[in-house]
Amino acid sequence: MNAAVERALGEPLVVGVDGSEPSLRAVDWAADEAVLRGVPLRVVYACLWERYEGAALARDIGKPSALPLAQDVVGAAAQRARARHPELKVTADVVFEEPEYALVREGRNASALVVGTRGRSGIAELLLGSVSLAVAAHADCPVIVLRGSHDNQATPPVRGRVVVGIGEEAKASAVVKFAYEEAQRRGVPLEAVRAWRCPAHETTDHPLLAGEPARLHEERAVEELEAALQDVPADIDVRRRTVEGHARRVLLDASHEADLLVVGARRREGHFGLQLGRVAHAALHHSACPVAVVPHREHDA
């Protein structure tokens, strides 16, 4: 499929593979997601080595004693996607470059990036691999990291809801738009969650909060939640929830009942560190379901 055809079909969904079992499961999920979106799937294997040193591909290529070439890795992943959805347009490529740089560049022309939880290092799957973390922190498009229990599938819904965390930047429209479109594609409700806290120093002696500091903070959270959802189409089933507590803990608790947790990550011009924020960072490391990190800049808010 040439570039002109790909553009006509829409920006592809890109999935990064490395031959590990988590990345092969990511291919299954990404294939489902691409079908939901009606876009092509692009499978990318980025590495600095021509040969793959792991054993996870033995079953797929039928050569348990072989040292697969990079083309074997990406070819097996692409074939896996085609077998799952024969009608899906799938392209595949090998890039001899550090994976985090290659995938961030791929994200410039992608509708979204999908990655597993770990890379070649063999770190326990409970921890997020450095490649996935770096991609989520720097990509220009949404990045979906397949944490938790997802049964290797984006559909049908397992828990029946998409959860979006509403932060202090309540009008970060890119985050909310991504979340309600994902809920709409799956035919499930969108649960919008706004965490709030009453600082310990705000007592009933405070002149502006006399008697009811907690109530005023909760009311403010409700107002911010409504402001964030004002552009959501009327046909979307939206469930609003304000919860007292740390945003990280509130959203991690919500992830146990979600098919997808959506969080925002502000991108600052001229800043080269990990651009995630504490809430997104915690979600990527500890969520019980896949996490979508949606970047937004100052003008999006």
N, C-alpha and C positions, 0 to 999 in steps of 0.2 A: 504494500500500500504506500503510494507516494505522499509527499508532504501536502500537495494540493488536496488530495482526497481526505487526509487527516484533518485539515483545516475546515473542510466542508462538513465533516462529521462533528466538529467541536474539539476543543482542547482535550488531549487524552488524559486519562488517569494514569499516573506513573506508579509502579510498584518496584521498590528496591529489593533485590534478592542477593543472597550470598551463599546459597547451598545449604544453609542450616535449616533445621526443622521449623523453627519459628518463621523464617522467611518463606518457606514453602506454604505454610498455612496462611501467610499474608497474601500469597498469590490467589488462593481460593476466595478469601474475603474481598480482595481487590477486583477479581473477576465479577463477583456479584454486584459490587458497587458500580463498576463500569456499565453493566447492563442496566442497573437502576437509572443511571444518568444518561444512558443512550450515547455514550462516547467510546472511542477506542481505548484499549488497554496497552500501555507500553511497559515492557518488562526490561529493567536495567540491572546489569551486574557490573558494578564498579569495583576494581581492585588493582593492585600493583603487580599481581602475579598472573602468569598465564595458566598455571595449573591450580586446581582446587585441592586442598589437603585434607578436607573432612570426609566423613563417611555417610552423611545423611542422604546423598543422592544415589547410593548403591541400588536401592529398590527401583528408582525411576529410570536409571540408565541400564540396569541389568548387568553391571560390571563391578561386583563387590570388591575385586582386587585391583581395579584400575585406579589410576590417578587422573580424574577427569580434567579435560581442558575447560577453559573458561566458557567456550561455546557450548560444551555439554551442560554446564550449570544453567545458563540462560535458556538454552534450547529445551531442557527438561521442564523448566518453569513455564515457558510459553506453551509447551504442549499440554501441560497440566491445566492451564487456563482454557485452552481450546477444547479439551475433553470435557471440561465442566460446562462450558457454554459454547457449543459449536458455531453459533451465529455471531459470536463476539469477534470483532476485528482486533487482532493481537499482533504487535510488532515487538521485536526484541533486539537488544544491543549490548555489547560489551564495551566498557570504557576503562582503559588502563590509567586510572587516577584514584586518588584517595576518595573513598565512597562519600564522605560528607560533602566534599566540594562538588563532586559530580552530581549528586542528587539535588543539592541546592540549585545548581545551574539548570538541571532538568525541570525544576519547579517553576522556572520563569515562563515556561510555555505549557504548563499543566493545569488542569482544573483542580487537581489535588494530588498529593503524594501519600502513598501508603507504605509503611515500614513495619517490620516486626520489632520485637523487644530487645533483640541483641544481635551482635555481629559475630565475627569469626573468633572472638576471644574465648568463647566458652563460658562467659560469666553466667551465673545462675539466672534463669529466666525471670525470677522474681525481681531482679534489678534491671534497670534500663541500660542498654548498651550505649557507648559513647557516640556512635554514629547516629542512632535514632535521636538522641538528645541534641546533638549539634544540628541535625536537619530541622528538627522542630523549632530550634531557637533562631534559625537564620533564613528559612525558606520564605519566599514571597507569596506562596500559595498556602492553603490549608494543608496541614500534615496530620494524617491519621495514624496513630501508633496503636498497634493491636495488643493492648494489655488485657489481662483478665480472661474471663470465660466468655468466648464468643462462638464456640462450636464451629470455628472455621467458616463462618458464613455471615454475610450482611443481612440476608433474608432467608427464610421468613423471620419476623421478629421473635426473639426469645422472651424478652421481658415486656415488650410492648410499649416502650417510650424512649424518646430522646430527651436528655436533660441538658440545659444550657445554664451556665453560671453567669449571673448578671453582677458585674462589678461596680466600682464607684463611677467608672466612665459609662454611665447608663445608656448613652446613645451610640455605643460602638456598633453601628448598624451592620457592619460586615459579619460580626460574630452572630448576631441574632438572625440575620438573613440566612447564613449557612445552616444554622440550627433548624429553622422552620422549614427550609427546603429539604433537609434530610428527613425530618418527620413526615413531610408531605410525600416524599418518594416511598417511604415505608408504610404509609397509611396508619401511622401511630400518633398519639398525642405528643405535644411538646410540653415538657415541664420546665418552666422558668423559675430558677431559684435565686433568691437574693438573701445572702446572710447579713446579719447586722449584730452589733454589739453595743452595749452601754459601757463606756469606759469607767473604770473603777473610781477615778477622781471626780466623776460627775455625781455629786450627792444631792440630796433634797435641799441642801443649803445654796446650791447654785442659783443665782437670781433668775436665769432664763429657763430653768428646768425644775422649778420648785414643785416638789410632790410627785412628778411623773416623768422622770428622765427616760425610763425604758420605753414608755408609751410613745414619747416623741421620736425616739430613734426608730422604733418600729414603723411609725407613720411615715417617716422620711424614707424608709426602705420600700414601703408600699408605693410611694410616689415615684421613686426611682425605677421600680419595677414596671410600673405603668408607662413611664416615659420611654423605657427601653423597648416596650412591646407595641408602641403606638402605630408602627408601620406594618405589623404582621397582618396578612390577609385575613378577612373575616371567616373564611372557610377552614382555617387551621384550628384544630382543637388545642387550645392553650390552657394549661393548668398552672396557676400562679401560686408561688409558695415563698413566704418570708420565714426565715429561721434564725433564732438567736444563736450565735456561736461563731467561731473562727471559720472563715470561708473555706479554708482547706479541709477542715474536718467535715463541714456540712456537705461539701460536694463529694468527698470520698464516701460518705455514708450514702448519698444519693446514687452513686455509681453502682451500688449493689443491686439496684432495681432498674438499671438502664441498659439499653442496647448500645448507646453511644453517649459519651459525655463531651460536651462542647465547651471550650474555654478560650478566652482571648489572650493575645500576647502583643503588647504594644511594641512597635518598631520605632526606634529613635534614630534620626538621621545622625550620621557620624559616630554612632556607638557600635563598637565591634565585639563586645562581650556577649555572653548568653542573654538573649533578649526574650526572656520568658516571664519573669515575675514569680513570686513565691507560690501562688495558687496553681499556675500551670505546671511549675516544676514538681510540686507535690502530686498533682494528678498523674503526671507522666510516670512517676516512680511507684505510685501506690494504688491507682484506680483499679476497681474490680471489673471494668469493662473497657472497650476501646476508647481512646481519647482523641478528639479532634482539636488541634491547636490552630486557631484562626488568627493570622496576623492582622493588625490594624494600625494605622498611623494617626497622627494627631488630627488630620483633616477628616478622618472617618468618624471621630467622636462628635 
